[in-house]
């Protein structure tokens, strides 16, 4: 990916460096509204950062684009094709989890329906798993730049559509995606659960 620059914000591909992995972990957890902290426990930053530097899995540096301002990471986007997801291994993440694998397994079982959402990526789709911007850079166009980069990445990979899942409670994000031509294709679960947890699958043709 060629670096892009707008108002001193630079976009670049991620590198397999542990310090970058730590920044990625914080932004990833923010995008997931605290799920990774919950999934792995208090050491989630080190666990994600350790897995991040390894190739061949969903959370690998290979799938990450960073936004920088004056050399500091201020945003990130994580995305991959349906085929890349199918070929991905969960071994790097399990190995990085160490003793937290027990916690990881229990939560994965308890939240199995939620975890399976990500496996429902149709052939030809490019899936945006996460996008996040550091506090203080909201409203400065960083998110839009990252989404532009993801669109180009998806097209370069030959994908026909861009897809993502967004919490029904995150109306701000949903409105942003709608402005960019995305529409709700489906929702999960179809019946509202007691907890009120609901996600929308949003897509657009590229």
Short mmCIF file of the C-alpha atoms (twelve columns), coordinates in Angstrom:
data_MODEL
# 
_entry.id   MODEL 
# 
loop_
_atom_site.group_PDB 
_atom_site.id 
_atom_site.type_symbol 
_atom_site.label_atom_id 
_atom_site.label_alt_id 
_atom_site.label_comp_id 
_atom_site.label_asym_id 
_atom_site.label_seq_id 
_atom_site.Cartn_x 
_atom_site.Cartn_y 
_atom_site.Cartn_z 
_atom_site.pdbx_PDB_model_num 
ATOM 1   C CA . UNK A 1   0.000   0.000   0.000  1 
ATOM 2   C CA . UNK A 2   1.312   3.467   -0.906 1 
ATOM 3   C CA . UNK A 3   1.433   5.910   1.983  1 
ATOM 4   C CA . UNK A 4   -1.221  8.628   1.883  1 
ATOM 5   C CA . UNK A 5   -0.948  12.058  3.465  1 
ATOM 6   C CA . UNK A 6   -3.660  14.559  4.407  1 
ATOM 7   C CA . UNK A 7   -3.325  17.376  6.925  1 
ATOM 8   C CA . UNK A 8   -0.114  15.809  8.317  1 
ATOM 9   C CA . UNK A 9   -1.811  12.423  8.770  1 
ATOM 10  C CA . UNK A 10  0.105   9.626   7.061  1 
ATOM 11  C CA . UNK A 11  -1.256  6.172   6.305  1 
ATOM 12  C CA . UNK A 12  1.124   3.254   6.058  1 
ATOM 13  C CA . UNK A 13  1.192   -0.548  6.238  1 
ATOM 14  C CA . UNK A 14  1.977   -2.026  9.643  1 
ATOM 15  C CA . UNK A 15  5.344   -3.564  10.495 1 
ATOM 16  C CA . UNK A 16  6.034   -6.671  12.638 1 
ATOM 17  C CA . UNK A 17  7.286   -4.628  15.588 1 
ATOM 18  C CA . UNK A 18  6.162   -5.288  19.149 1 
ATOM 19  C CA . UNK A 19  5.719   -1.620  20.039 1 
ATOM 20  C CA . UNK A 20  3.366   -1.255  17.089 1 
ATOM 21  C CA . UNK A 21  1.579   -4.361  18.302 1 
ATOM 22  C CA . UNK A 22  0.920   -2.732  21.651 1 
ATOM 23  C CA . UNK A 23  -0.578  0.339   19.997 1 
ATOM 24  C CA . UNK A 24  -2.642  -1.946  17.780 1 
ATOM 25  C CA . UNK A 25  -3.918  -3.889  20.818 1 
ATOM 26  C CA . UNK A 26  -5.203  -0.739  22.528 1 
ATOM 27  C CA . UNK A 27  -6.956  0.493   19.396 1 
ATOM 28  C CA . UNK A 28  -8.329  -2.966  18.621 1 
ATOM 29  C CA . UNK A 29  -9.856  -3.230  22.087 1 
ATOM 30  C CA . UNK A 30  -11.334 0.245   21.745 1 
ATOM 31  C CA . UNK A 31  -12.911 -0.690  18.440 1 
ATOM 32  C CA . UNK A 32  -14.368 -3.838  20.018 1 
ATOM 33  C CA . UNK A 33  -15.711 -1.861  23.000 1 
ATOM 34  C CA . UNK A 34  -13.491 -3.677  25.495 1 
ATOM 35  C CA . UNK A 35  -14.050 -7.226  24.261 1 
ATOM 36  C CA . UNK A 36  -10.361 -8.150  23.912 1 
ATOM 37  C CA . UNK A 37  -9.615  -6.979  27.441 1 
ATOM 38  C CA . UNK A 38  -12.511 -9.155  28.577 1 
ATOM 39  C CA . UNK A 39  -11.429 -12.105 26.388 1 
ATOM 40  C CA . UNK A 40  -7.782  -12.238 27.426 1 
ATOM 41  C CA . UNK A 41  -7.787  -10.501 30.788 1 
ATOM 42  C CA . UNK A 42  -5.459  -7.796  32.150 1 
ATOM 43  C CA . UNK A 43  -2.518  -8.905  29.968 1 
ATOM 44  C CA . UNK A 44  -4.474  -8.479  26.737 1 
ATOM 45  C CA . UNK A 45  -2.067  -5.860  25.354 1 
ATOM 46  C CA . UNK A 46  0.957   -8.154  25.595 1 
ATOM 47  C CA . UNK A 47  -1.019  -11.113 24.242 1 
ATOM 48  C CA . UNK A 48  -2.295  -9.259  21.188 1 
ATOM 49  C CA . UNK A 49  1.096   -7.616  20.594 1 
ATOM 50  C CA . UNK A 50  2.854   -10.993 20.685 1 
ATOM 51  C CA . UNK A 51  0.430   -12.496 18.167 1 
ATOM 52  C CA . UNK A 52  0.455   -9.348  16.018 1 
ATOM 53  C CA . UNK A 53  4.078   -9.803  14.913 1 
ATOM 54  C CA . UNK A 54  3.311   -13.293 13.565 1 
ATOM 55  C CA . UNK A 55  1.983   -13.835 9.999  1 
ATOM 56  C CA . UNK A 56  -0.961  -15.909 8.870  1 
ATOM 57  C CA . UNK A 57  -3.794  -15.002 11.248 1 
ATOM 58  C CA . UNK A 58  -6.568  -12.419 11.472 1 
ATOM 59  C CA . UNK A 59  -4.794  -10.108 13.937 1 
ATOM 60  C CA . UNK A 60  -1.465  -10.202 12.102 1 
ATOM 61  C CA . UNK A 61  0.390   -7.022  11.163 1 
ATOM 62  C CA . UNK A 62  -0.159  -8.166  7.561  1 
ATOM 63  C CA . UNK A 63  -3.801  -7.077  7.794  1 
ATOM 64  C CA . UNK A 64  -3.274  -3.726  9.529  1 
ATOM 65  C CA . UNK A 65  -3.042  -0.165  8.229  1 
ATOM 66  C CA . UNK A 66  -1.889  2.595   10.578 1 
ATOM 67  C CA . UNK A 67  -2.555  6.334   10.587 1 
ATOM 68  C CA . UNK A 68  0.290   8.429   12.006 1 
ATOM 69  C CA . UNK A 69  0.685   12.031  13.098 1 
ATOM 70  C CA . UNK A 70  4.206   13.306  13.719 1 
ATOM 71  C CA . UNK A 71  5.437   9.727   13.957 1 
ATOM 72  C CA . UNK A 72  2.813   8.659   16.509 1 
ATOM 73  C CA . UNK A 73  0.095   6.112   15.721 1 
ATOM 74  C CA . UNK A 74  -3.315  7.782   15.930 1 
ATOM 75  C CA . UNK A 75  -5.527  5.252   14.180 1 
ATOM 76  C CA . UNK A 76  -5.705  1.825   12.630 1 
ATOM 77  C CA . UNK A 77  -7.828  -0.355  10.370 1 
ATOM 78  C CA . UNK A 78  -7.839  -4.168  10.324 1 
ATOM 79  C CA . UNK A 79  -9.226  -5.983  7.296  1 
ATOM 80  C CA . UNK A 80  -8.816  -9.038  5.102  1 
ATOM 81  C CA . UNK A 81  -10.512 -11.054 2.369  1 
ATOM 82  C CA . UNK A 82  -12.833 -13.988 2.997  1 
ATOM 83  C CA . UNK A 83  -10.159 -16.293 1.613  1 
ATOM 84  C CA . UNK A 84  -7.473  -14.862 3.900  1 
ATOM 85  C CA . UNK A 85  -9.765  -15.474 6.852  1 
ATOM 86  C CA . UNK A 86  -10.424 -19.076 5.853  1 
ATOM 87  C CA . UNK A 87  -6.699  -19.757 5.559  1 
ATOM 88  C CA . UNK A 88  -5.872  -18.013 8.850  1 
ATOM 89  C CA . UNK A 89  -4.686  -20.008 11.856 1 
ATOM 90  C CA . UNK A 90  -5.631  -19.328 15.477 1 
ATOM 91  C CA . UNK A 91  -2.389  -20.928 16.685 1 
ATOM 92  C CA . UNK A 92  -0.391  -17.650 17.054 1 
ATOM 93  C CA . UNK A 93  -3.096  -16.156 19.247 1 
ATOM 94  C CA . UNK A 94  -3.474  -19.267 21.401 1 
ATOM 95  C CA . UNK A 95  0.290   -19.531 21.826 1 
ATOM 96  C CA . UNK A 96  0.552   -15.852 22.777 1 
ATOM 97  C CA . UNK A 97  -2.266  -16.250 25.299 1 
ATOM 98  C CA . UNK A 98  -0.244  -18.707 27.397 1 
ATOM 99  C CA . UNK A 99  -2.021  -19.318 30.698 1 
ATOM 100 C CA . UNK A 100 -4.865  -17.107 29.523 1 
ATOM 101 C CA . UNK A 101 -5.840  -19.828 27.031 1 
ATOM 102 C CA . UNK A 102 -8.197  -21.304 29.629 1 
ATOM 103 C CA . UNK A 103 -9.982  -17.968 29.993 1 
ATOM 104 C CA . UNK A 104 -9.949  -17.565 26.219 1 
ATOM 105 C CA . UNK A 105 -11.527 -20.986 25.696 1 
ATOM 106 C CA . UNK A 106 -14.240 -20.497 28.323 1 
ATOM 107 C CA . UNK A 107 -15.292 -17.122 26.947 1 
ATOM 108 C CA . UNK A 108 -15.137 -18.458 23.380 1 
ATOM 109 C CA . UNK A 109 -17.584 -21.196 24.386 1 
ATOM 110 C CA . UNK A 110 -19.894 -18.857 26.273 1 
ATOM 111 C CA . UNK A 111 -19.939 -16.372 23.406 1 
ATOM 112 C CA . UNK A 112 -19.780 -18.933 20.580 1 
ATOM 113 C CA . UNK A 113 -22.687 -17.429 18.606 1 
ATOM 114 C CA . UNK A 114 -21.039 -14.006 18.738 1 
ATOM 115 C CA . UNK A 115 -17.639 -15.404 17.769 1 
ATOM 116 C CA . UNK A 116 -19.169 -17.138 14.750 1 
ATOM 117 C CA . UNK A 117 -20.290 -13.851 13.217 1 
ATOM 118 C CA . UNK A 118 -16.829 -13.297 11.800 1 
ATOM 119 C CA . UNK A 119 -16.844 -16.697 10.109 1 
ATOM 120 C CA . UNK A 120 -19.836 -15.710 8.013  1 
ATOM 121 C CA . UNK A 121 -17.917 -13.800 5.335  1 
ATOM 122 C CA . UNK A 122 -19.157 -14.609 1.807  1 
ATOM 123 C CA . UNK A 123 -16.659 -15.325 -0.961 1 
ATOM 124 C CA . UNK A 124 -15.686 -12.133 -2.736 1 
ATOM 125 C CA . UNK A 125 -16.138 -9.918  0.329  1 
ATOM 126 C CA . UNK A 126 -13.418 -7.906  2.027  1 
ATOM 127 C CA . UNK A 127 -14.117 -7.795  5.762  1 
ATOM 128 C CA . UNK A 128 -13.300 -4.765  7.907  1 
ATOM 129 C CA . UNK A 129 -12.930 -6.269  11.372 1 
ATOM 130 C CA . UNK A 130 -11.893 -3.135  13.223 1 
ATOM 131 C CA . UNK A 131 -11.239 0.566   12.808 1 
ATOM 132 C CA . UNK A 132 -10.338 2.978   15.593 1 
ATOM 133 C CA . UNK A 133 -8.949  6.479   16.092 1 
ATOM 134 C CA . UNK A 134 -7.130  7.818   19.120 1 
ATOM 135 C CA . UNK A 135 -9.026  10.250  21.307 1 
ATOM 136 C CA . UNK A 136 -8.207  13.783  20.292 1 
ATOM 137 C CA . UNK A 137 -8.195  12.910  16.597 1 
ATOM 138 C CA . UNK A 138 -11.923 12.334  16.207 1 
ATOM 139 C CA . UNK A 139 -13.442 14.571  13.575 1 
ATOM 140 C CA . UNK A 140 -10.105 15.237  11.886 1 
ATOM 141 C CA . UNK A 141 -10.730 12.943  8.930  1 
ATOM 142 C CA . UNK A 142 -8.546  10.078  10.152 1 
ATOM 143 C CA . UNK A 143 -11.371 7.551   10.074 1 
ATOM 144 C CA . UNK A 144 -12.382 8.601   6.553  1 
ATOM 145 C CA . UNK A 145 -8.787  8.271   5.345  1 
ATOM 146 C CA . UNK A 146 -8.568  4.777   6.787  1 
ATOM 147 C CA . UNK A 147 -11.863 3.796   5.175  1 
ATOM 148 C CA . UNK A 148 -10.636 5.143   1.825  1 
ATOM 149 C CA . UNK A 149 -7.507  3.017   2.207  1 
ATOM 150 C CA . UNK A 150 -9.579  -0.061  3.028  1 
ATOM 151 C CA . UNK A 151 -11.732 0.503   -0.057 1 
ATOM 152 C CA . UNK A 152 -8.617  0.618   -2.227 1 
ATOM 153 C CA . UNK A 153 -7.133  -2.412  -0.504 1 
ATOM 154 C CA . UNK A 154 -10.327 -4.390  -1.066 1 
ATOM 155 C CA . UNK A 155 -10.424 -3.465  -4.753 1 
ATOM 156 C CA . UNK A 156 -6.737  -4.331  -5.159 1 
ATOM 157 C CA . UNK A 157 -7.476  -7.757  -3.671 1 
ATOM 158 C CA . UNK A 158 -10.241 -8.294  -6.206 1 
ATOM 159 C CA . UNK A 159 -13.092 -8.121  -3.702 1 
ATOM 160 C CA . UNK A 160 -16.566 -7.316  -4.999 1 
ATOM 161 C CA . UNK A 161 -17.933 -5.934  -1.721 1 
ATOM 162 C CA . UNK A 162 -16.828 -4.401  1.556  1 
ATOM 163 C CA . UNK A 163 -18.471 -5.854  4.676  1 
ATOM 164 C CA . UNK A 164 -18.349 -5.104  8.393  1 
ATOM 165 C CA . UNK A 165 -20.305 -5.697  11.586 1 
ATOM 166 C CA . UNK A 166 -21.323 -2.848  13.850 1 
ATOM 167 C CA . UNK A 167 -23.092 -2.823  17.197 1 
ATOM 168 C CA . UNK A 168 -26.668 -1.595  16.933 1 
ATOM 169 C CA . UNK A 169 -25.884 0.684   19.885 1 
ATOM 170 C CA . UNK A 170 -23.104 2.437   17.953 1 
ATOM 171 C CA . UNK A 171 -25.343 4.794   15.998 1 
ATOM 172 C CA . UNK A 172 -22.512 7.243   15.280 1 
ATOM 173 C CA . UNK A 173 -20.463 4.597   13.462 1 
ATOM 174 C CA . UNK A 174 -23.503 3.277   11.613 1 
ATOM 175 C CA . UNK A 175 -24.341 6.761   10.317 1 
ATOM 176 C CA . UNK A 176 -20.753 7.206   9.115  1 
ATOM 177 C CA . UNK A 177 -20.874 3.921   7.219  1 
ATOM 178 C CA . UNK A 178 -24.218 4.823   5.697  1 
ATOM 179 C CA . UNK A 179 -22.772 8.109   4.421  1 
ATOM 180 C CA . UNK A 180 -20.107 6.058   2.699  1 
ATOM 181 C CA . UNK A 181 -22.688 4.016   0.822  1 
ATOM 182 C CA . UNK A 182 -22.988 1.033   3.140  1 
ATOM 183 C CA . UNK A 183 -26.348 -0.505  3.950  1 
ATOM 184 C CA . UNK A 184 -27.592 -3.018  6.509  1 
ATOM 185 C CA . UNK A 185 -27.823 -6.453  4.930  1 
ATOM 186 C CA . UNK A 186 -28.712 -8.514  7.994  1 
ATOM 187 C CA . UNK A 187 -28.731 -8.458  11.771 1 
ATOM 188 C CA . UNK A 188 -27.703 -10.867 14.469 1 
ATOM 189 C CA . UNK A 189 -29.423 -12.222 16.440 1 
ATOM 190 C CA . UNK A 190 -32.720 -11.978 14.622 1 
ATOM 191 C CA . UNK A 191 -34.550 -11.907 17.935 1 
ATOM 192 C CA . UNK A 192 -33.455 -9.350  20.478 1 
ATOM 193 C CA . UNK A 193 -31.582 -11.087 23.326 1 
ATOM 194 C CA . UNK A 194 -32.141 -10.247 26.961 1 
ATOM 195 C CA . UNK A 195 -28.854 -8.342  27.103 1 
ATOM 196 C CA . UNK A 196 -29.919 -6.166  24.178 1 
ATOM 197 C CA . UNK A 197 -26.739 -7.135  22.285 1 
ATOM 198 C CA . UNK A 198 -27.310 -6.847  18.554 1 
ATOM 199 C CA . UNK A 199 -25.071 -6.404  15.506 1 
ATOM 200 C CA . UNK A 200 -25.742 -5.228  11.969 1 
ATOM 201 C CA . UNK A 201 -23.858 -6.620  8.976  1 
ATOM 202 C CA . UNK A 202 -23.321 -3.681  6.634  1 
ATOM 203 C CA . UNK A 203 -22.105 -4.021  3.057  1 
ATOM 204 C CA . UNK A 204 -21.474 -2.030  -0.084 1 
ATOM 205 C CA . UNK A 205 -20.558 -2.943  -3.638 1 
ATOM 206 C CA . UNK A 206 -17.101 -1.788  -4.704 1 
# 
